[in-house]
C-alpha cells in the first residue's frame, strides 16, 4: 500500500509543478508557440530555396526596364546551359557615376561600392557607357575581351538598350579581371549580340 501512496504523491507533485509552470509561464509558452507557428508559416509561404547567382553585374549610367531586364537575364542563364529554376544572372541597375568626373562619385558612394565589389571578386561584368568603361580600363580592372573589341563589347541596339530616348548612346558590356566567371560572362555577352555579330 505504501508504494501505491508514494506513486500517488509523486504524480500529485508532478501535476502541481506542471500547473505552476503553466500558470506562471503561460505567456512565454504562448509566445513561443506563436513564434514557432509564424516561422513555419513563413517557411511555407516564402520558403523554397533561393536561386544561386551564376553571374553578378552592374548597369552603370544605363536605364533598363525591369521586364526587359528579367527577360534578358532569364535568356542569358539558359544560354549558359544553366537551370533557371536553380540559378540566375543578377544585374543591379540604378548605379549612376559622373561620366565626366568619375572620381567625384566616390563621395556619393556609387564608385566606392563598385570598386569594393570589383576587387572583392564579387562582380563579374558591367554594362555601361564608353566613358565608364575607359575609366575602369585605366584602373586596370577590365579584362581585354579581344583585339577588335578591346575592353568592351558594343551592345548598343541589343535588347538591353530598350530606352528610346537614349538610343543614341553607346552601351558597352565589360568583364572584370577579378571575375571568377569570365567565360560565362563572355558567353552571356555573346548571347546578347545578333547572330551575325557573334565571334
Number of C-alpha atoms within 10 A of each C-alpha: 5 7 8 9 10 11 11 12 12 12 12 12 12 12 12 12 12 11 13 12 12 14 10 10 12 13 11 11 13 12 12 12 12 12 12 12 12 12 12 13 12 11 11 10 9 10 10 8 8 11 14 13 12 17 24 18 24 20 22 24 19 22 18 18 12 10 8 14 20 16 12 18 19 19 18 24 24 17 16 16 10 14 13 16 12 12 17 23 24 20 18 15 18 13 17 18 22 16 19 10 11 16 15 14 16 15 9 12 14 19 20 14 13 20 16 12 16 20 14 11 14 17 25 26 29 24 27 26 21 18 18 21 24 15 17 16 19 10 10 12 20 25 18 18 17 11 7 9 11 13 23 27 21 19 20 18 17 12 16 20 21 17 15 7 8 12 12 11 14 16 26 23 26 29 27 27 20 19 23 14 18 18 12 19 26 18 15 23 22 19 18 21 18 12 9 6 8 11 7
